[in-house]
């Protein structure tokens, strides 16, 4: 068999195992499939850190504009 064919078949089997293995495989393999899927999901979510959304992102800018207006009005 050509290496490309072997890789394609192996990738297909791995995707089916991770995606749907817990629904039709017996218990030891089914739980391994579910655990693998959970670990992959946690890894992918961990790549993107959670950042707190800003309540008012323009608040700092508005404050600086007010400081500039107060500074220029006194001249």
Beta strands, then each sheet from edge to edge (+ up, - down):
end
